[in-house]
Every structure is written in C-alpha cells, then in structure tokens.
C-alpha cells in the first residue's frame, strides 16, 4: 500500500497502471495465497485515493489531482485488512480457498470497506459477487459507494449488494 502511494505521489505512476497490474495479478493468481496481499494493496490504494478525493477522472482516465494533502489520506484500518486476510485464510490453515469462514466486525469498525475489498478481490479473480445485508438502505449505500470508489477498476464481473430477502 505504501509503495503504491509513494509511486503515485512521488513518481507520478498512473492509476491505470496500478489497476491494470492488480487485474493481471488477480487473473493469474489462481487464488494463490501469496498474491492476496498485493491484490488487496492495489484495491486498497485506489479505494483510499477515491475516498480521500485525491484522484479525479480526466479524459476518461483517473489521475492524481494537482492539489491534495497527504495528511488527509483515508486508508483501511489494520483491523479491516486483518479481517479480510483472515477471511481469505492467509495463514493457510484450511485446504480450500475461498475457505468457509465467518468473521465479525463490530459497528463502526469498517464493515463497508472490508466488504468492498473482499467483493473487489473475488470479482477480480473471476467470481460473481453478492454482498448480503439485512438493510435495504445499507445495501444501496454500500453498492453506490463501491461503484463510485472502485470505479477505476472497471469491474467486468458484477458486484451486487442485496438484502437477504432479495437474495432469497
């Protein structure tokens, strides 16, 4: 994440290069555990830059804005990344990926970001993704945020946010 951030802000690496590299890595990964941190880093940096309003669309491509304050970079919290890594069984304690895991992230600890990273990951590796929630309001809010904040990836595999009722 920090390497990508330095590449973008110091060497002016393009957002497209990072999204393209992340997509290529995801397609070639075959769900190998060693690729998961790099894929999540690519997703996380784009999510952070969009949420922090550091990038904008210019002539069909996302670019770093002329003015931004690095003190105001919003980024995933450690618990969000740790939760995603645990759900993806990064330590290799099961023989399957995706593993059958449950995780709990309490109110205010960033479920939306963790779910966006998971949904983005699974979409990039080739899955159709549906994120379930009890609340129609939260489903619509998170779907709109996902589409807006991870728009630079131009996801080919759809990510849908639905209530449990609509899923059933």
VOPAGU-2260 file (C-alpha; in pm, 1 decimal, decimal comma):
REM VOPAGU-2260
SITE   aa  ch    i         X         Y         Z
SITE  UNK   A    0       0,0       0,0       0,0
SITE  UNK   A    1     270,9     245,7      99,2
SITE  UNK   A    2     478,0     154,8    -206,7
SITE  UNK   A    3     180,8     223,6    -434,3
SITE  UNK   A    4     113,2     551,4    -254,2
SITE  UNK   A    5     475,1     662,9    -297,5
SITE  UNK   A    6     469,1     554,5    -663,6
SITE  UNK   A    7     159,7     763,1    -728,3
SITE  UNK   A    8     252,8    1074,9    -531,7
SITE  UNK   A    9     629,8    1086,1    -586,8
SITE  UNK   A   10     695,2     924,6    -924,3
SITE  UNK   A   11     350,0    1005,6   -1063,5
SITE  UNK   A   12     271,8     644,3   -1157,3
SITE  UNK   A   13     -67,4     630,0   -1325,1
SITE  UNK   A   14    -373,8     492,4   -1151,4
SITE  UNK   A   15    -440,8     287,5   -1465,0
SITE  UNK   A   16    -104,2     115,1   -1432,9
SITE  UNK   A   17    -184,6      10,5   -1077,4
SITE  UNK   A   18    -536,1    -108,5   -1162,7
SITE  UNK   A   19    -406,0    -295,3   -1468,7
SITE  UNK   A   20    -126,4    -461,5   -1267,7
SITE  UNK   A   21    -374,0    -560,0    -996,7
SITE  UNK   A   22    -617,3    -705,9   -1252,0
SITE  UNK   A   23    -342,0    -904,2   -1425,2
SITE  UNK   A   24    -212,9   -1037,5   -1094,4
SITE  UNK   A   25    -566,9   -1137,2    -991,3
SITE  UNK   A   26    -635,7   -1316,9   -1320,0
SITE  UNK   A   27    -307,8   -1511,0   -1298,0
SITE  UNK   A   28    -333,1   -1580,1    -925,4
SITE  UNK   A   29    -546,1   -1895,4    -928,6
SITE  UNK   A   30    -632,4   -1794,1    -571,8
SITE  UNK   A   31    -273,9   -1844,7    -454,0
SITE  UNK   A   32    -230,8   -1707,2    -103,9
SITE  UNK   A   33      95,1   -1528,5    -184,0
SITE  UNK   A   34     -83,6   -1299,3    -432,8
SITE  UNK   A   35    -359,1   -1190,3    -193,6
SITE  UNK   A   36    -167,0    -906,0     -17,3
SITE  UNK   A   37     -64,0    -746,6    -348,8
SITE  UNK   A   38    -416,8    -765,2    -489,8
SITE  UNK   A   39    -557,1    -614,4    -170,4
SITE  UNK   A   40    -291,7    -340,1    -178,7
SITE  UNK   A   41    -396,7    -242,6    -532,0
SITE  UNK   A   42    -762,9    -235,7    -434,5
SITE  UNK   A   43    -689,0     -51,8    -108,6
SITE  UNK   A   44    -483,6     227,3    -261,3
SITE  UNK   A   45    -747,0     305,7    -523,8
SITE  UNK   A   46   -1024,3     293,1    -263,0
SITE  UNK   A   47    -823,7     521,6     -33,8
SITE  UNK   A   48    -739,5     772,7    -305,2
SITE  UNK   A   49   -1101,4     792,8    -424,0
SITE  UNK   A   50   -1249,6     824,3     -74,5
SITE  UNK   A   51    -985,3    1085,9      14,7
SITE  UNK   A   52   -1066,7    1278,3    -304,6
SITE  UNK   A   53    -705,3    1261,2    -428,1
SITE  UNK   A   54    -790,6    1141,4    -779,2
SITE  UNK   A   55   -1030,0    1258,1   -1044,7
SITE  UNK   A   56   -1140,3    1147,3   -1385,4
SITE  UNK   A   57    -977,7    1339,0   -1669,7
SITE  UNK   A   58   -1045,1    1246,2   -2032,8
SITE  UNK   A   59   -1164,3     900,2   -1937,7
SITE  UNK   A   60    -867,4     819,6   -1713,6
SITE  UNK   A   61    -825,2     860,4   -1339,1
SITE  UNK   A   62    -537,2    1086,9   -1242,1
SITE  UNK   A   63    -390,1    1233,4    -926,0
SITE  UNK   A   64    -527,0    1580,8    -856,3
SITE  UNK   A   65    -293,6    1878,1    -869,4
SITE  UNK   A   66    -355,7    1960,2    -503,6
SITE  UNK   A   67    -403,5    1712,4    -222,2
SITE  UNK   A   68    -293,1    1695,1     138,0
SITE  UNK   A   69    -128,9    1367,0     236,2
SITE  UNK   A   70    -228,8    1434,7     598,4
SITE  UNK   A   71    -588,6    1365,1     495,6
SITE  UNK   A   72    -538,6    1027,5     329,3
SITE  UNK   A   73    -807,7     789,8     449,4
SITE  UNK   A   74    -688,0     432,6     444,8
SITE  UNK   A   75    -809,4      95,5     564,0
SITE  UNK   A   76    -759,4      30,3     933,0
SITE  UNK   A   77    -543,5    -260,2    1038,9
SITE  UNK   A   78    -848,5    -449,7    1167,3
SITE  UNK   A   79   -1015,5    -423,5     825,7
SITE  UNK   A   80    -713,3    -562,7     643,3
SITE  UNK   A   81    -656,5    -826,4     910,6
SITE  UNK   A   82   -1022,4    -928,6     890,7
SITE  UNK   A   83   -1005,9    -963,2     512,7
SITE  UNK   A   84    -682,7   -1161,6     534,1
SITE  UNK   A   85    -833,6   -1392,8     795,8
SITE  UNK   A   86   -1146,6   -1447,4     586,3
SITE  UNK   A   87    -923,8   -1533,6     290,9
SITE  UNK   A   88    -731,1   -1778,6     511,2
SITE  UNK   A   89    -396,9   -1609,0     450,4
SITE  UNK   A   90    -223,2   -1827,6     708,1
SITE  UNK   A   91    -323,7   -2141,4     517,8
SITE  UNK   A   92    -498,1   -2330,1     794,6
SITE  UNK   A   93    -752,7   -2485,1     552,5
SITE  UNK   A   94    -713,3   -2665,2     222,3
SITE  UNK   A   95    -969,6   -2457,2      36,5
SITE  UNK   A   96    -978,7   -2104,0     -89,4
SITE  UNK   A   97   -1216,3   -1944,8     -52,1
SITE  UNK   A   98   -1239,4   -2108,2     287,8
SITE  UNK   A   99   -1554,6   -2148,3     488,2
SITE  UNK   A  100   -1504,8   -1876,0     748,5
SITE  UNK   A  101   -1719,1   -1635,5     940,0
SITE  UNK   A  102   -1593,9   -1307,1    1073,8
SITE  UNK   A  103   -1736,2   -1032,8    1292,3
SITE  UNK   A  104   -1660,1    -666,4    1251,6
SITE  UNK   A  105   -1848,2    -458,4    1504,2
SITE  UNK   A  106   -2048,4    -142,6    1438,3
SITE  UNK   A  107   -1820,0     142,6    1343,0
SITE  UNK   A  108   -1518,1     -75,9    1268,2
SITE  UNK   A  109   -1547,9     -57,1     890,6
SITE  UNK   A  110   -1753,3    -344,6     753,1
SITE  UNK   A  111   -1825,5    -149,6     434,6
SITE  UNK   A  112   -1455,8    -113,7     344,9
SITE  UNK   A  113   -1377,5    -473,5     437,4
SITE  UNK   A  114   -1668,8    -597,7     227,3
SITE  UNK   A  115   -1570,7    -371,3     -63,0
SITE  UNK   A  116   -1217,1    -513,9     -56,4
SITE  UNK   A  117   -1348,0    -871,7     -39,0
SITE  UNK   A  118   -1602,0    -810,6    -314,7
SITE  UNK   A  119   -1338,0    -643,5    -530,6
SITE  UNK   A  120   -1094,2    -927,7    -470,7
SITE  UNK   A  121   -1341,9   -1201,0    -561,8
SITE  UNK   A  122   -1464,8   -1007,6    -863,4
SITE  UNK   A  123   -1110,7    -960,9    -993,1
SITE  UNK   A  124   -1031,7   -1330,9    -958,1
SITE  UNK   A  125   -1340,5   -1420,1   -1160,1
SITE  UNK   A  126   -1635,3   -1464,6    -926,8
SITE  UNK   A  127   -1979,2   -1306,9    -946,9
SITE  UNK   A  128   -2024,5   -1143,2    -605,8
SITE  UNK   A  129   -2332,8   -1069,5    -399,3
SITE  UNK   A  130   -2291,0    -889,9     -67,6
SITE  UNK   A  131   -2584,4    -959,7     164,7
SITE  UNK   A  132   -2725,7    -729,7     429,9
SITE  UNK   A  133   -3042,3    -704,1     638,3
SITE  UNK   A  134   -3099,5    -339,2     542,7
SITE  UNK   A  135   -3205,2    -211,8     201,8
SITE  UNK   A  136   -3070,8     133,8     289,6
SITE  UNK   A  137   -2725,1      -1,7     379,2
SITE  UNK   A  138   -2718,7    -226,3      71,4
SITE  UNK   A  139   -2794,0      64,4    -160,7
SITE  UNK   A  140   -2549,9     295,7      17,5
SITE  UNK   A  141   -2265,8      43,2       6,6
SITE  UNK   A  142   -2333,7     -52,1    -356,4
SITE  UNK   A  143   -2322,2     313,9    -460,9
SITE  UNK   A  144   -2002,3     369,2    -262,1
SITE  UNK   A  145   -1844,1      54,4    -408,3
SITE  UNK   A  146   -1922,2     156,8    -765,3
SITE  UNK   A  147   -1801,6     514,4    -711,8
SITE  UNK   A  148   -1489,4     442,2    -506,8
SITE  UNK   A  149   -1360,5     143,2    -703,2
SITE  UNK   A  150   -1469,8     277,2   -1041,9
SITE  UNK   A  151   -1110,0     294,9   -1175,4
SITE  UNK   A  152   -1106,6     -86,5   -1186,7
SITE  UNK   A  153   -1395,8    -104,1   -1436,3
SITE  UNK   A  154   -1504,6    -438,7   -1290,8
SITE  UNK   A  155   -1610,2    -692,8   -1552,3
SITE  UNK   A  156   -1766,0    -933,2   -1301,2
SITE  UNK   A  157   -2060,7    -771,5   -1134,1
SITE  UNK   A  158   -2069,8    -699,1    -765,5
SITE  UNK   A  159   -2421,8    -674,1    -631,3
SITE  UNK   A  160   -2536,3    -559,4    -290,9
SITE  UNK   A  161   -2869,7    -712,6    -187,1
SITE  UNK   A  162   -3080,5    -762,3     120,8
SITE  UNK   A  163   -3112,8   -1116,7     248,6
SITE  UNK   A  164   -3477,7   -1105,0     147,0
SITE  UNK   A  165   -3396,5   -1011,7    -213,4
SITE  UNK   A  166   -3124,0   -1274,9    -226,9
SITE  UNK   A  167   -3371,6   -1543,5    -123,2
